[in-house]
Amino acid sequence: MAKCQFCDKSVAFGIRVSHSHRRTNRTWKPNLKRVKALVKGSPVHVYACTRCLRSGKVTRAV
């Protein structure tokens, strides 16, 4: 579910490094919002990242 349906932004993986330099795995999740948008002319609920919402890639259904 953690994937934008417009730009395919998804979970990113990396390493958390503590002060004593112990390394463990971590994830960064995208900032997704469930919005009602127009897809092919009909309003549907989609998961879109906030960057797509802000840039105008997603047309919101009113």
C-alpha positions as CSV (number, residue, x, y, z in Angstrom):
1,M,0.0,0.0,0.0
2,A,2.9,2.4,0.7
3,K,3.2,3.5,-3.0
4,C,2.0,6.5,-4.8
5,Q,-0.2,5.6,-7.7
6,F,1.0,8.5,-9.9
7,C,4.8,8.7,-9.5
8,D,5.5,5.2,-8.0
9,K,7.3,6.6,-5.0
10,S,7.6,3.8,-2.5
11,V,9.4,2.7,0.7
12,A,13.2,3.5,0.7
13,F,15.6,1.5,2.8
14,G,18.7,2.6,4.6
15,I,20.8,2.2,7.8
16,R,20.1,3.9,11.1
17,V,23.4,4.8,12.8
18,S,23.4,5.4,16.5
19,H,25.8,7.7,18.5
20,S,28.0,4.7,19.2
21,H,27.9,3.9,15.5
22,R,25.9,0.7,15.8
23,R,24.1,0.2,12.5
24,T,20.6,-1.2,12.1
25,N,18.2,-1.2,9.2
26,R,15.5,1.4,8.8
27,T,12.9,2.5,6.3
28,W,11.6,5.8,5.0
29,K,7.9,5.7,4.1
30,P,6.5,8.2,1.6
31,N,4.0,10.8,2.8
32,L,0.8,9.4,1.2
33,K,-2.7,10.7,1.4
34,R,-5.9,8.9,0.5
35,V,-7.8,11.4,-1.8
36,K,-10.7,11.3,-4.1
37,A,-9.2,12.1,-7.6
38,L,-10.4,12.1,-11.1
39,V,-8.9,9.1,-13.0
40,K,-10.1,8.7,-16.6
41,G,-12.9,11.1,-15.9
42,S,-14.4,9.3,-12.9
43,P,-13.9,10.0,-9.2
44,V,-12.1,7.3,-7.3
45,H,-10.1,7.0,-4.1
46,V,-6.4,6.8,-4.7
47,Y,-3.2,7.0,-2.7
48,A,-1.1,9.9,-3.8
49,C,2.1,11.4,-2.3
50,T,1.9,15.0,-1.2
51,R,4.4,16.1,-3.8
52,C,2.1,14.9,-6.6
53,L,-0.8,16.7,-4.9
54,R,1.2,19.9,-4.5
55,S,2.6,19.9,-8.1
56,G,-0.8,19.4,-9.8
57,K,-0.3,15.8,-11.1
58,V,-3.5,14.8,-9.3
59,T,-6.8,16.5,-10.1
60,R,-9.0,16.4,-7.0
61,A,-12.6,15.5,-7.4
62,V,-14.9,17.9,-5.5
